[in-house]
Amino acid sequence: MASNPRPLLGLIVNAPPYRSRVARDGVDFALAAAAMEFDLRIYFPGAAILQLVVARDPSAAKLPGGYRAWAALPDLTDTRVFAQRRWEKFCRAGGLQLALPVEALDAGRMKQSWRHCDHVVVL
């Protein structure tokens, strides 16, 4: 007997990094969704992809840590991460190492992709 596929949850992480003292909201939500056995598609439109930069240290700005916790998601559930193509190129050109592998999409393709999710949450 075939099991039901796990529900697909799209997370649109819209907040640029280091703009808030609540650094872990997005990653905490994603970790909770993984614990509830959702497969995740995480979308970082625009500068939000900079949340995944490994070398940034939020402590200098007196912000809590937590952005590196994104790297734990692939161990917990099926996770695919998407960034807008121009921002992915920006990171690659700048030698910025990201905590997760990202797939580059144009803005229109990104919107098409999240429409295929069973549920979508904007963070």
N, C-alpha and C positions, 0 to 999 in steps of 0.2 A: 504494500500500500504506500503510495507516494505521500510525502508530507507536504503540508502547505508551505509555499515560499514565505520567507520572512518579509514583513512589510518594508517598503522602501521609503525612507524619510529624507527629504531634501532640507538642508539647513542653509539658508542664505545669510552668511556672516557679513553684514553690511558696515559694521563699525570699524573705522580705521584704528590701528593699534595706538596705545598710549594716550588716548583721548579721555580715558575714564579711569578712576581708581578701582573700578570693578572689572579687573582684567580677565577674570575667569568665567564670566557669565556664559559666553559662547562655548568654551571648552567643557564646562561643567554640564551644560545642557546636552552636548554631544556625547559625553561619557555616560550620562544617565540614559540617553536613548539607546546607546550600545548595550548597556546592562539590561534594557527591556527587550533586547533581541531585534532591534531594527537594523536593517542594512542602511548605511548612510551614504548620501551624496552631499558633499559639502561644497558650497559655492562661495568664492571670495571675489565679489565684483570690485573693481578698482583697487584702491590702496589697501583694502582690508587684507590682501595677501601678505602684507608686511607683518602680520601677526605671526606668521610661520617662520620668520627669519630667526635662525638659531643664535646668531652672534649678538643680538640686541640684549642689553641688560636693563630691565626696568627698575632695578633698585636705585640707580643714580637719580631717577626722577621720583623716588620714594613711592613707587607703584608696586603692588604685589606681584610676585612671580606667577607663572601659570601658563604662559603662552607655549612653553616647551611641552606641556602636557598633551598637546595635539598629537604628538608622536606616538602616544600609547594607543590611539584608536585602531590602527590596523591589526593589533594583537587581539582586540576585543570583538570585532565584527568586520563584515565586508565593508570597506570604506573606499570611496573614490573622491578625489579632491580636484576641484576645477578652479582655474583663475582666468581672468581676461587675458587674452593673448599678449597685449601690449605690456601688461604688468608682469607677466611671466618673463617676457623678454627683458624687461627692466631689471628684474632680479638676476637673471642669468648673466646679463651684460655687466652688472655690478659685482658679480662673484658672490652674491648673497646665497648662502646655503639655507634651504628650507627644511623644516622639521618633517614634512611629508612630501612625497612625490606628488606633483600637480600635473594635471592635463590642461593644456592651454586651449581656450575656446574664444571665438569672437562673441561679442555681447548677445547677438541674436541667437547663436547656437546654444549659449548658456541658458537663455530663457526657454528655448525648446527643450533642453535637457531636463530642467527642473519641473516642467509640465508633465513629465512622465513619472514623477514620484507619486506614491500613494498619498503622502501628506507633505506639506511644505511649511516651514516656520522661518520667519525673518527675525534674526537676532541683531 
